[in-house]
């Protein structure tokens, strides 16, 4: 006689136990995965929020710096305007005595028999128009400019003979000359002294 032992219920219960263990492990892993995913989600959201706050802070600081740059540009523009005004004022201060020297030297350089009819000054360039009794008077006028420390580069542009009603001839002329600045005058005086 053979004894028969039925192992099916025991195997069935072992199978059920393993299924239950598998389900509980799977549930635990799923729960652990959900916790990890939730934690990662919270952590990433926190990092994003932190980065957004840093970005907002940087944008606010950039806006402040842009405002300061705008103010600096406005100040630089004002500075440039003031420097230009100061340059004009200094130029006027420097040129103020030049008109006195101009008139004083013109009186000294004009020979007898020569009359100026028009004088135009553009910067340092001076254009003189007038009439003279002879060409030699015009030559003397130009030589007087050469001897003057306040003038240089005397050039005769036009010299025309014109008849007067009394039968005399007069010479109409246009002469161009350059007026020197005080610095140029000092340099010219130093060159003459050598």
Backbone torsions as a table, in degrees:
resi	resn	phi	psi	omega
1	UNK	NA	135.0	-177.9
2	UNK	-105.5	142.4	179.1
3	UNK	-95.2	136.5	179.5
4	UNK	-116.7	128.9	178.1
5	UNK	-114.0	130.4	-179.3
6	UNK	-92.7	111.7	-178.1
7	UNK	-97.7	-0.3	-176.7
8	UNK	-62.6	-45.0	179.8
9	UNK	-63.9	-38.0	-179.4
10	UNK	-66.9	-43.1	178.3
11	UNK	-65.3	-37.5	178.8
12	UNK	-64.8	-43.2	-179.7
13	UNK	-69.0	-36.1	176.7
14	UNK	-64.9	-41.4	177.8
15	UNK	-62.9	-43.8	178.6
16	UNK	-62.8	-41.1	179.9
17	UNK	-64.5	-41.6	179.7
18	UNK	-67.5	-39.1	176.5
19	UNK	-62.5	-43.5	179.4
20	UNK	-63.8	-43.8	178.2
21	UNK	-63.7	-42.7	178.5
22	UNK	-62.0	-42.8	179.9
23	UNK	-65.0	-42.1	-179.2
24	UNK	-70.0	-38.3	177.2
25	UNK	-66.5	-44.6	178.5
26	UNK	-61.8	-42.6	178.0
27	UNK	-63.9	-42.0	178.1
28	UNK	-63.5	-43.4	178.2
29	UNK	-64.2	-43.5	179.0
30	UNK	-62.3	-43.9	178.1
31	UNK	-62.7	-44.2	178.6
32	UNK	-62.5	-41.5	178.0
33	UNK	-63.3	-41.0	178.4
34	UNK	-64.2	-41.0	178.2
35	UNK	-63.9	-45.1	179.8
36	UNK	-63.2	-45.1	179.2
37	UNK	-62.3	-43.0	178.2
38	UNK	-61.8	-43.4	179.0
39	UNK	-63.7	-46.5	179.1
40	UNK	-61.3	-42.0	178.3
41	UNK	-60.9	-47.0	178.6
42	UNK	-62.9	-42.9	-179.1
43	UNK	-63.6	-45.6	179.4
44	UNK	-65.3	-42.1	176.3
45	UNK	-60.0	-40.7	177.7
46	UNK	-63.9	-42.2	178.2
47	UNK	-64.4	-41.5	178.4
48	UNK	-63.5	-44.5	179.2
49	UNK	-62.6	-42.7	178.3
50	UNK	-62.5	-44.3	179.2
51	UNK	-65.4	-38.6	177.2
52	UNK	-63.2	-39.8	178.9
53	UNK	-68.2	-37.7	176.5
54	UNK	-65.4	-41.5	177.5
55	UNK	-61.9	-42.7	179.0
56	UNK	-63.0	-41.3	178.0
57	UNK	-63.2	-44.3	178.6
58	UNK	-63.2	-41.3	178.8
59	UNK	-64.0	-38.4	177.3
60	UNK	-65.0	-42.7	179.2
61	UNK	-67.0	-38.7	177.4
62	UNK	-62.9	-39.8	178.1
63	UNK	-62.8	-40.7	178.0
64	UNK	-64.3	-44.0	179.9
65	UNK	-64.7	-40.9	177.0
66	UNK	-60.3	-39.8	178.5
67	UNK	-64.7	-42.3	178.0
68	UNK	-65.2	-39.7	178.0
69	UNK	-62.5	-40.2	177.9
70	UNK	-62.5	-43.9	178.1
71	UNK	-62.6	-41.2	179.7
72	UNK	-63.6	-41.7	178.7
73	UNK	-63.5	-40.5	177.8
74	UNK	-64.0	-41.9	178.2
75	UNK	-65.0	-38.9	177.5
76	UNK	-64.9	-38.0	177.4
77	UNK	-64.6	-43.2	177.4
78	UNK	-64.0	-40.0	179.0
79	UNK	-61.6	-43.7	179.3
80	UNK	-62.6	-42.5	177.9
81	UNK	-62.4	-43.7	179.8
82	UNK	-65.3	-40.8	178.0
83	UNK	-63.7	-39.2	177.1
84	UNK	-63.6	-42.2	177.9
85	UNK	-63.6	-42.7	179.5
86	UNK	-62.4	-38.8	178.7
87	UNK	-63.8	-42.6	178.1
88	UNK	-63.1	-43.9	-179.9
89	UNK	-63.9	-44.3	178.9
90	UNK	-63.8	-39.1	177.9
91	UNK	-63.4	-42.7	177.8
92	UNK	-64.1	-41.1	179.1
93	UNK	-63.1	-39.9	-179.8
94	UNK	-68.9	-38.8	-175.7
95	UNK	-83.1	-14.6	-177.4
96	UNK	-56.6	-48.3	179.5
97	UNK	-72.8	-15.1	-179.3
98	UNK	-64.5	-35.9	179.1
99	UNK	-66.2	-34.5	176.9
100	UNK	-66.6	-45.9	178.6
101	UNK	-63.8	-37.5	179.1
102	UNK	-58.4	-53.0	-177.8
103	UNK	-65.8	-40.2	-179.4
104	UNK	-63.4	-45.9	-179.2
105	UNK	-69.9	-35.4	177.8
106	UNK	-61.5	-42.7	179.5
107	UNK	-61.1	-38.2	-178.1
108	UNK	-74.6	-29.0	-175.2
109	UNK	-89.0	-20.3	-177.0
110	UNK	-75.2	118.1	177.9
111	UNK	-80.9	166.2	174.8
112	UNK	-63.1	146.1	178.0
113	UNK	84.7	13.8	179.0
114	UNK	-133.9	133.2	-178.6
115	UNK	-128.0	132.3	174.9
116	UNK	-87.6	133.7	179.1
117	UNK	-107.8	-22.4	-177.9
118	UNK	-154.1	141.6	177.9
119	UNK	-138.4	126.7	179.6
120	UNK	-128.8	128.1	178.0
121	UNK	-118.8	127.5	175.4
122	UNK	-124.3	104.1	-175.7
123	UNK	65.7	-122.5	180.0
124	UNK	-94.8	-9.1	-178.2
125	UNK	-86.5	131.5	-176.1
126	UNK	-121.9	127.6	176.8
127	UNK	-112.2	122.3	-177.7
128	UNK	-115.3	130.8	175.0
129	UNK	-119.3	144.4	179.8
130	UNK	-173.3	-173.4	176.9
131	UNK	-127.2	147.5	179.6
132	UNK	-134.3	154.2	179.3
133	UNK	-69.7	-27.3	-179.6
134	UNK	-155.3	166.4	176.6
135	UNK	-66.5	-28.2	179.2
136	UNK	-66.1	-31.2	175.8
137	UNK	-66.2	-39.1	178.2
138	UNK	-65.7	-41.3	177.6
139	UNK	-62.7	-42.0	178.4
140	UNK	-63.3	-38.9	177.9
141	UNK	-60.8	-45.3	179.8
142	UNK	-66.3	-39.3	177.5
143	UNK	-64.5	-36.7	177.4
144	UNK	-63.5	-35.5	176.2
145	UNK	-65.6	-38.9	179.5
146	UNK	-64.3	-32.5	179.7
147	UNK	-82.3	-12.9	-177.9
148	UNK	-81.3	141.8	177.3
149	UNK	-83.1	-15.2	-176.4
150	UNK	-94.5	-5.4	-179.5
151	UNK	-131.4	155.4	174.7
152	UNK	-152.6	168.7	174.6
153	UNK	56.2	51.1	177.4
154	UNK	-75.2	123.1	-179.3
155	UNK	-130.8	130.2	178.4
156	UNK	-88.8	118.8	179.6
157	UNK	-88.3	-47.7	-174.8
158	UNK	-136.7	138.2	170.9
159	UNK	-143.7	109.6	-176.8
160	UNK	-124.4	137.8	176.0
161	UNK	-83.0	135.1	177.6
162	UNK	-133.2	142.0	179.0
163	UNK	-85.8	136.8	175.7
164	UNK	-93.9	167.8	-178.6
165	UNK	-63.8	-31.7	-178.2
166	UNK	-79.5	2.1	179.1
167	UNK	95.4	-12.0	178.7
168	UNK	-78.1	151.7	175.0
169	UNK	-98.5	139.2	172.7
170	UNK	-122.8	158.3	-178.6
171	UNK	-115.7	119.0	177.0
172	UNK	-88.3	136.0	-176.4
173	UNK	-138.3	157.9	170.5
174	UNK	-129.3	123.0	-176.1
175	UNK	-124.7	136.5	177.7
176	UNK	-114.9	138.1	-178.3
177	UNK	-145.8	154.1	179.9
178	UNK	-107.4	129.7	176.4
179	UNK	-87.7	133.7	-177.6
180	UNK	-89.5	152.0	175.7
181	UNK	-82.6	164.6	178.5
182	UNK	-56.4	-36.0	178.1
183	UNK	-65.1	-42.9	178.7
184	UNK	-66.4	-35.0	177.7
185	UNK	-63.6	-44.9	179.0
186	UNK	-61.5	-42.2	178.8
187	UNK	-63.6	-41.7	-179.7
188	UNK	-66.0	-39.9	177.3
189	UNK	-63.6	-40.2	179.8
190	UNK	-65.3	-38.0	179.1
191	UNK	-67.3	-38.1	179.5
192	UNK	-69.1	-32.2	-178.4
193	UNK	-70.5	-24.7	-177.5
194	UNK	-79.9	NA	NA
